[in-house]
Amino acid sequence: MRLPVALVAAAVVAEAAVVALRPRAAVIQPARVSAGSYFTAEQIARARDFRRPQLALYAGQLALEGALLLVLARRPPRLLSAGRHQIVAGAATGAALSVALTVVTLPLGAVLRQRAVEVGLVTQSWSGWGWDLVKSGVISATLAAGGSALLLGLMRRFPRHWWAPASGLAVLVGAAFLYAGPVILDPVFNRFERLPPGQTRSDVLDLARDAGVRVGQIYEVDASRRTTAANAYVTGLGSTKRVVLYDTLLEHFSRDEVRLVVAHELAHVHYRDVPRGLLYLALVAPAALLAVQRLTERLSPARGTPAVLPAAALSLALVSGAVGIVSNQLSRRVEQRADSFSLRLTRAPQPFIAFERGITVRNVVEPDPPGWVVALLATHPPAVERIGAAVAYER
């Protein structure tokens, strides 16, 4: 019973963490609105015809990855159990697994990209995409090698309870990535420039002052080199904290709409949502990694050798996927609060509605996807709910 108990415990702890951290106040309850009132039938059909096959292709990629890991877990190559330098072999195994998973899903990835090209979302050349794939592959393989070596070391040092130190390490690694990612990893793929003096920068600083937050740095990213989609985000910890605006956002949306997006991102700073996300990880990691250990032991008889790594990778993917579904509840609520904050800060419901309509059409997103898609996969509320919040605020 150790495995089912551990799996249930991981789900219960994740749900409890969602309840504990879930915003309870300052959230505008959205009015009920229909997608047909704000989007044409053609726009809705175009998004549906694009997104649903994309979702099936993503599922296909996950299935291929899972099948490969399961085969390797049940029948690991003999060389993974041989050799004297097990930690070094573990690092090599982790890197090889990362490369193999990329290769096995590459055909479906190419189909996904081609479909995005056909609807006008992708602007990058195939050669540019290939170079990005090489760079991300090298980074992923390096990280997988380091992670595998650390995990194998913990398994050998703490064979019965490696989940405990692994959970602490997961939090430390998460904090390190939040701090260093914006200055080390992100510039590998994009060019970030500080927002120059002008109307937009003045708007950001004025909104930050009204919101009572220290915004850190404000950057524009050259997203247009890859996509026509528009977005913005907050990232970093401490001295690396920053607000990042897509150049497509600044180019194709009005000043009032950009102000709303900035206000939304400032809400994440105001409520310290990035550090609270790290707190969520700290709360759920012990139970989740205990479930990973139990599932790994069930999938593979190997102990303390690189042969156990495919089973560990599959277990980590399954458990983190299940926990991610639970944590998406928290993410959607946090985004609702950020929308509410932006509406109150700017007092501009009509530009808010115009922006949601514009970005939904531009990014070819379903404005009102099926409920199961939202429940399982969505980190943000669907467009109809976000528009409903603006309607409720205006009323």
N, C-alpha and C positions, 0 to 999 in steps of 0.2 A: 504493500500500500504506500510505500514511501514516494513513488513517482506521482500517483494521482493526488496525494495529499500536498506534495510540493507544488504541483501545477495549480491546484485550487488556491493554495496560500498565496502564490504570486499574483493571481488575478484579484484576490480579495484585498491584498495589500495595495495593489495599484489602484483599485477602486476607492479604497479608504484614503489614499493620498489625493486622489481627485477631489473627493468630498472635502478634505481638510484645506486644500489650496484653492478651491473653486471660488471665484468672485461671487459674492452674495449681494453686493450693493453696487450702485452706480451703473447698472445695466438697464438700458431702455428695452422694454419688451416689445418686439416688433409687431406691427399691425399685419393682418393677413392681406396679402396682395397676390395677384396672379401674374405669372410670367407674361401672359398675353397682353397685359395692360402696358408693359414697358418694352417688350421685344416683339419684333415681327415674327410671323410663322416661319419665314425663311431663315431668320437668324437662329431661332430655336432648333429648327431641323438641321441646319448646317453644323451647329455645335454638337448635337446629338450624333449625327452621322460621323463626326470626327472623333469625339471623345470615347464613345462606347467601343469601337474597334480598337482604339488605343489601349483601353483598359484590358481588353482580351489579350492583346499582345504583351502587355506588362505581366499579366497572369501567366502567359506562356513562358516568359523569361524566368519568372519565379519557379515555375514547375521544372524547367530545365536545370536550374541551379540546384533545386532540391533533389532531383533525380540523380544528378552527378554526385552530390555529397552523400546521398544514401548508398549508392553503389560503392563508393570509396570507403564509407564507414563499415559496411557489411563485409566487403572484400578488399581490405587495404593491401596495396602492393607490399611484397615481402621486404623490400629495401627500406620501408619506413620503420621496420622493427630492428634493422641491423645497424651496426656501427657503434662506435664508442662515444662519439661526441653527439649525444642526443639533443642537447639544446641547439647546437648549430644546425643539426638536421631538422629540428623543429622549425627554425627560422626559414630554412630553405623550403620546407613543406608548406608553410604558410604563404610564402611568396608564390610558389607554384600553384597552390589552390586559387589564389587571387587571379593569376593569369588565366588559369583554366576556366574559371567562372566567367571571365570577360569574353574569352574566345567562344565558349559554348552558346552564349547569348548574343553574339555579334550579329548573326543574320537577322534575328528579330529586331535588334536595335537599329539596323539599317532600314528595315521596313518602317519602324516607328518614325525615324527621321525623314524618310521620303514622304510619308503621309503629312508630316508637319510642313515640309517644303511645299507640298501641293496646296495647302490652305493658306500659305503665305506667312507662316509663323517663323520659319527659319530663313536666315539671310546668309549664313556662313557657307563657304564652299565645302565640297567633300574632302578636299585635301586639308582644309583647316580643321574640319571635324576629325579627320584621321590623326592629325597632330595633337589635338586635344585629347584624343583617346590614348595616344601614347603617353602623354604627360600624366593623365589621371591614372593610367595603368601602372606607371613607375611609382607614383605616390602611393597608390593602393597596395602594391606589392611590398613596398618598403614598410608601410604601416602594418600590413599583415604579417610580415616577417618578425617585426619587433613584438607585436601582440602575441604571436604564436610562441616565440621564445619565452616571453614572460609567463604566459599561461602554462606552458609545459614545465617551467621551473617551479611554479606554484603547485602543480599537480605532483611533482616529484618530492617537494618539500613538505606539503600538507596533503597527503593522498586521500584522507577521509573528509577533510574540511577545507578544500581549496577555494570553495565558494566565498568564504569569509574574507580572506585578504583580497580576492579578486574583486569583490564588491567595493572595497575601499579604493582599490586601484582604478576601478571604472570611474569613480567620482573625480579622482585626481586627474585622470586623462581627459575627462569631459571638461574640467575647469581649464586645463592646459590648452585644449583646442579652442575653447571660447576666447581665451586670452590671446593666443598666438595665431589663430587662424586668419584673422583679418590682415595681419601684417606679413605672414609667411606664405600661407597657402593661396588665399584669394588673388594676390597679384600675379600668381603663376598663370592665371587664365584670363584676367581682365586688367585694364588700366584704370586706376582710381586717381581722381584729381580733386583736390579740395575745391569746394564751391567758391568761385571768385566773388568779390564784392559786387553787389547788384541787388535787384529787386527780390530775387528768390532767397538769397542769403539773408537779407534784411527780414523777410517774412519768417524764415526759420527762427532767427534770433528773437524776433518779437513774439512769436508763438511760444518759444521756449520760456521766455520771461513770464508771459501770461500763465503758462502751465506750471511755473515754479520749479523748473528742472534745469540741470546743467547738461547741455546736449552733447558735450564732447566735440568731436570733429564732424563736419558735414562733407560728404563726398558725392561726386557724380561718377558713375561707372559706365563704361562704354558698352552697354548691353547690346546696342544696335549692331555690333559686329557679328552677333550670332542670331538675334531674334528681333521681331517686331513687337513682342510682348512688352508690356509696361509693368513696373513694380517698384517697390521700395522696401527697405528692411532696416532693422536695428541689430547690431551685432557687437561682439567684444565685451571685455570686462575691464574695469579700472581704466587705466590709461589708454587702452585700445578701443574703448567704447566709441561707437560712431553711428551716425545715420547715413544710409547710402540710398541715393536716388538714381534710378535708371535714367539714362539720357533720353530714352524714348518717352518716359513720363514727362520730362521737362519740355520736350519738343512738341508733343501732340495733345497736351491737356492744358486747360486754361489755368490762369493764376489761382482762381478760387478753388479749382479742383486739386491743384498741387498743394495748396495750403491745407486742404482736408487730409490729404495723404500724409503730409508732414505732421499734422496734429495727431493722426492715428499712431504714427511711429513714436511721437513724443509720449503718448500714453504708455507705451511699453517701457520707456525710461522712467516715467513718473511712478508707475506701479512696480518697478524693478522686476519686470517679467523675465528677463534673462537670468538673473540670479535665482529667481523662484523656480525656473526650469531646472537649474542645477540642484536646488533643494529637492525637487520632485525625484530626480535621478537618485539622490542620496537615500530617499525614503524607500524607493522600490527596488534598488539594486540588490540588497541582500536576499530578499525572497526570490527575486527573478533568477539570480545566479545559483541559488540553491536548486531551483527547478532545472536550470541548465545542467548542473552537475548530475542530478538524478537521471535526467533524460540521456545525457552522454553515457552514463554507466549502463543504461538499458540498451543503447544502440551499439555500443562497442565493448568487447571484452578487454581491449588493450588498456594498459595502465602505465602512465608515465613514459610513453614512447610517442614518436611522431604519428604512429598509426591511429592514435586516438583523435587527432586534430580534425579530420573530416566530420566525425561524429560530434565533436564539440562545436564546430562551425554550424552544422545543421541544427543542433540543439539551440544555439544562441539565436539563429535566425528565426526559429519557430517561436521561442519564448518571447523574444523582443518584438516579433510581429504581433503576438497576442497582447502583450502589454501595451504596444503602440496603439492598438485599437481602443483600449481603455483610456489611454492618455489623450487621445484625440478629443474626448469629451471636454477635458480641461482646456485644450488648445482653442476649441471653438468658443468656449465661454470667455476666455481671455481676449480673443479677437472681438467678441461682442462688446466687451467693456471698452476696448480701444476705440471701436466705432462710436460708442456712446460718448466717450470723452471727446472725440474729435467734433462731434455734432455740438456739444455744449461749448467747446472752446471757440469754434468758428461761427456758430449760429447760422449755418448755411445748409439747410436741408436740401434745397433744390440743386445746388452744385454737387452735393453728395450723391443724389439720385442720378444726376447726369454722369458723374464719374463712374458709378457702378455700372450703369448701362454701357458707357464707352469702353471700360476695361474688360467687361464680360464679352462684348462683341470682338474687341481687338484681340483678346487672348483665346478666342474661340472656346469659351467655357459654357457648359450648360447652366442656364440661370436657375433652373429648378430640377436638379438631378434626382433620381430615385432615392427614397429614404435609406435603403440599405447601403447605397454608395456613400451617402453622407455619414451614416453611422460607422461604417467600417474604415473609410479612407480619408474623409475630409478633415483638414486641420483648421479650416475657416468655415463660417456659415455660408450657405449658398447665397447667390446674389439677391434672390427674392426676399430672403430674411433681412439682408442688410438694407435693401430698399425699404422694407417694412419698418425697420427701426427709424429711418429718416421720416417716413410718413407719420409714424407715431409721435416723433419729436415735434414735427411741424404742427400736428393737431394740438 
